[in-house]
Amino acid sequence: MSEQNEDQLINIGHDAEKLLNNKAFNNVIDGIVQGTFQAFVNSNPEEPEIRERNYNGYRAIVDIVNTLKQQVAIKDEIEKRNSRETEE
């Protein structure tokens, strides 16, 4: 992997980490997750389109958060590897 590409991944990871540590971001995410989950739970089983739309909205938000966490993990792994290489 090129150094420039690694630098980009590290920067993306730092940005993702900032978002995940941002109280306002987390409040918005939590509100959306709770709202979509409640809408799903409160929908009628006879309304599969509405239930599916609510569930898909919930899954999309969860996927966004998981993607951000993955970007942080990639950054951490690159930084860990780079730290080991400089120690040698």
C-alpha positions in Angstrom: 0.0 0.0 0.0 1.4 3.4 -0.9 2.3 5.9 1.8 -0.1 8.4 0.3 -3.0 5.9 0.4 -2.1 5.0 4.0 -2.1 8.7 4.9 -5.6 9.1 3.3 -6.8 6.1 5.3 -5.4 7.6 8.5 -7.0 10.9 7.8 -10.4 9.3 7.1 -10.0 7.3 10.3 -9.3 10.5 12.3 -12.3 12.2 10.8 -14.5 9.1 11.6 -13.2 9.1 15.2 -14.0 12.8 15.6 -17.6 12.1 14.4 -18.0 9.1 16.7 -16.7 11.1 19.7 -19.0 14.1 18.9 -21.9 14.4 21.3 -24.1 16.2 18.8 -23.5 13.6 16.2 -24.3 10.8 18.7 -27.4 12.5 19.8 -28.7 12.8 16.3 -27.8 9.2 15.5 -29.4 7.9 18.7 -32.5 9.9 18.0 -32.8 8.5 14.4 -32.1 5.0 15.6 -34.7 5.2 18.4 -37.3 6.8 16.1 -36.9 4.3 13.3 -36.9 1.4 15.7 -40.0 2.7 17.5 -41.7 3.2 14.1 -40.9 -0.4 13.2 -42.1 -1.8 16.5 -45.3 0.2 16.4 -46.2 -0.6 12.8 -48.8 -3.2 12.1 -47.7 -6.6 10.9 -50.2 -6.2 8.1 -48.2 -3.3 6.7 -45.0 -5.0 5.4 -44.0 -2.1 3.2 -44.0 0.4 6.1 -42.2 -2.1 8.4 -39.6 -2.8 5.8 -39.0 0.9 5.1 -38.6 1.5 8.9 -36.3 -1.5 9.3 -34.2 -0.5 6.3 -33.8 3.1 7.7 -32.7 1.6 11.0 -30.2 -0.7 9.3 -28.8 2.2 7.2 -28.0 4.2 10.3 -26.4 1.2 12.0 -24.4 0.5 8.8 -23.1 4.2 8.8 -21.9 3.9 12.4 -20.3 0.5 11.8 -18.5 1.9 8.7 -17.2 4.8 10.8 -16.0 2.3 13.4 -14.3 0.2 10.7 -12.5 3.3 9.4 -11.2 4.0 12.9 -10.0 0.4 13.3 -8.2 0.6 9.9 -6.5 3.8 11.1 -5.5 2.2 14.4 -4.1 -0.8 12.7 -2.0 1.3 10.3 -0.7 3.5 13.1 0.1 0.4 15.2 2.0 -1.2 12.3 3.9 2.0 11.6 4.8 2.4 15.2 6.2 -1.2 15.3 8.2 -0.5 12.1 9.8 2.7 13.5 10.8 0.8 16.7 12.7 -1.8 14.8 
